[in-house]
Amino acid sequence: MNNHRQLTGLDRLLLQADRALRTLSPGSPCHERPSPARTVDEAALSDSERRHAAGLMRVNHSGEVCAQALYQGQALTAKLPEIRQEMEHAADEEIDHLAWCEQRLDELGSRPSVLNPLWYGLSFGIGAAAGKISDKVSLGFVAATEEQVCKHLEGHLQELPAQDEKSRAVVEQMLVDEAKHQHAALDAGGARFPGPVKGLMTLVSKAMTSVSYRV
């Protein structure tokens, strides 16, 4: 007898609620890959360097919260089953980043942004709206978002204290993974967004990162 059944809309909503709670609850993300920083020795940092590194890693953590929400919103409204599976798989990979950033924040004696529930809700709504329009737009939004994330990560590698190799190891691996997600979304048929749309996304992203750095 086949015990598998098709998930209903209510089933998917409950799964999304469970994912949201696990994303936003400290210590909940269960990563599959160990942190790239696990074998790197902790460097001596001044108080100002530690605060700056923590602020940057808090921004990265908030970005991963947004990524979880974006992918889950898109998966909820995706038209084709294979697109839904692609979004859910990408979200699973991003869980590693979420856990790594949270671990690094703890090592730096800091915490995630208190505004993460707000970022999650906004990103989930954007993802669901993009999925409603079309899978092509949804995938294009993923590609454009990951492009923005890569730029942020590249900037953080320039800003992190030179001796903070643990944070650098995490950010470098995240950069590799995010670039892969960007190209995968385009290869799957994602639309290439025009410059003005990307410019608007950059402005929104800068506002979010500026606030998350501090709170």
Disulfide bonds with the S-S distance in Angstrom:
none
